[in-house]
């Protein structure tokens, strides 16, 4: 019986160092065409066997989202212009808002759920989420799903 793949979205600080080094080795291989796998793993400090063991199982979130839809939930203060600022941030990353729903604010706090199409021209989605998280009046941003 074939094992079904399961996927998780976790923050970088929860990822073991060896997996982060595999991602870095893959980046080196992509950016420097003449580099060998051995040179890349030596540079990041892992064994070739570790690289081969994990190379197909770890990748930056934004690499896997190109051409897909992600759903974000944002909790924010009900302040005029805050939602417009978030939408401008999404647009600056060349992502396309497909759906958006804002709850009725309770105690001055609203929840926004939006589906965003991530195109091939879209910048680093992790960066976009971080920038939205750091905006004034935003309590938190979570990625609910990616399709």
C-alpha positions as CSV (number, residue, x, y, z in Angstrom):
1,X,0.0,0.0,0.0
2,X,1.4,3.4,-1.0
3,X,1.9,5.8,1.8
4,X,-0.1,9.0,1.4
5,X,2.0,12.3,1.4
6,X,1.2,14.8,4.1
7,X,2.4,18.4,4.1
8,X,3.0,20.8,6.9
9,X,3.7,24.5,7.0
10,X,6.1,25.3,9.8
11,X,8.2,28.3,10.7
12,X,11.9,28.3,9.9
13,X,12.9,28.3,13.6
14,X,11.2,24.8,14.0
15,X,13.1,23.2,11.1
16,X,16.2,21.2,12.0
17,X,19.5,22.6,10.8
18,X,20.2,19.7,8.4
19,X,17.0,20.5,6.5
20,X,17.9,24.2,6.2
21,X,21.3,23.2,5.0
22,X,19.8,21.0,2.3
23,X,17.7,24.0,1.1
24,X,20.8,26.1,1.0
25,X,22.7,23.4,-0.9
26,X,19.9,23.3,-3.5
27,X,20.0,27.1,-3.8
28,X,23.7,27.0,-4.4
29,X,23.3,24.3,-7.1
30,X,20.6,26.3,-8.8
31,X,22.5,29.6,-8.7
32,X,26.0,28.2,-9.7
33,X,25.6,25.8,-12.6
34,X,29.2,24.6,-12.5
35,X,29.1,23.6,-8.8
36,X,28.9,19.9,-8.0
37,X,26.7,18.4,-5.3
38,X,29.8,17.5,-3.4
39,X,31.0,21.1,-3.5
40,X,27.6,22.4,-2.4
41,X,27.3,20.0,0.6
42,X,30.9,20.7,1.6
43,X,30.1,24.4,1.6
44,X,27.0,24.1,3.8
45,X,28.5,21.5,6.0
46,X,26.3,18.3,5.5
47,X,27.0,14.9,4.0
48,X,26.0,13.9,0.5
49,X,23.8,11.2,2.0
50,X,21.9,13.8,4.0
51,X,21.4,15.8,0.9
52,X,20.0,12.9,-1.1
53,X,17.9,11.7,1.8
54,X,16.0,15.0,2.1
55,X,16.4,16.9,-1.2
56,X,13.0,15.9,-2.5
57,X,11.2,16.6,0.8
58,X,12.2,20.1,1.7
59,X,11.8,23.4,-0.2
60,X,11.1,27.0,0.6
61,X,7.3,27.6,0.9
62,X,7.3,30.1,-2.0
63,X,8.8,27.5,-4.4
64,X,5.9,25.2,-4.0
65,X,3.2,27.9,-4.2
66,X,3.9,29.3,-7.7
67,X,0.8,29.0,-9.8
68,X,-1.4,28.1,-6.9
69,X,-3.8,29.7,-4.5
70,X,-3.1,30.3,-0.8
71,X,-5.6,31.3,1.8
72,X,-4.6,33.7,4.5
73,X,-6.4,34.7,7.7
74,X,-5.5,38.1,9.1
75,X,-6.7,39.4,12.5
76,X,-6.5,43.2,12.6
77,X,-7.8,46.3,14.4
78,X,-10.8,47.9,12.7
79,X,-9.0,51.0,11.7
80,X,-9.8,52.9,8.5
81,X,-7.2,52.2,5.7
82,X,-5.8,49.0,7.4
83,X,-7.3,46.6,4.9
84,X,-6.3,48.8,2.0
85,X,-2.8,48.7,3.3
86,X,-2.8,44.9,3.3
87,X,-4.2,44.7,-0.2
88,X,-1.6,47.1,-1.4
89,X,1.1,44.9,0.2
90,X,-0.4,41.9,-1.7
91,X,-0.4,43.8,-4.9
92,X,3.2,44.9,-4.4
93,X,4.2,41.2,-4.5
94,X,2.3,40.8,-7.8
95,X,-0.2,38.4,-6.2
96,X,-3.8,38.5,-7.2
97,X,-6.6,38.6,-4.6
98,X,-9.3,36.1,-5.6
99,X,-11.7,36.3,-2.7
100,X,-11.9,38.4,0.4
101,X,-14.1,38.3,3.4
102,X,-14.0,40.5,6.5
103,X,-16.0,39.7,9.6
104,X,-18.0,42.3,11.4
105,X,-15.6,43.8,13.9
106,X,-16.0,42.8,17.6
107,X,-14.4,45.0,20.2
108,X,-12.6,46.8,17.5
109,X,-11.0,43.7,16.0
110,X,-11.9,42.1,12.6
111,X,-10.8,38.9,10.9
112,X,-10.1,38.9,7.2
113,X,-9.9,35.8,5.2
114,X,-8.5,36.1,1.7
115,X,-7.5,33.7,-1.1
116,X,-4.5,34.9,-3.1
117,X,-3.4,33.6,-6.5
118,X,0.4,33.2,-6.5
119,X,1.8,33.7,-10.0
120,X,5.2,33.0,-11.4
121,X,6.0,36.7,-11.2
122,X,5.0,36.8,-7.5
123,X,7.8,37.6,-5.0
124,X,8.7,35.6,-1.9
125,X,5.4,34.8,-0.3
126,X,7.1,34.3,3.1
127,X,8.3,37.9,2.8
128,X,4.8,39.1,2.0
129,X,3.3,37.3,5.0
130,X,6.1,38.7,7.2
131,X,5.5,42.3,5.9
132,X,1.8,42.0,6.5
133,X,2.4,40.6,10.0
134,X,4.7,43.6,10.8
135,X,2.1,46.2,9.7
136,X,0.5,48.5,12.2
137,X,-2.9,47.3,13.5
138,X,-2.3,43.7,12.4
139,X,-2.4,41.2,15.3
140,X,-1.4,38.1,13.3
141,X,-1.4,36.4,9.9
142,X,-1.7,32.7,9.3
143,X,-1.6,30.6,6.2
144,X,-4.6,28.4,6.2
145,X,-4.0,26.4,3.0
146,X,-2.3,26.2,-0.3
147,X,-3.9,24.5,-3.3
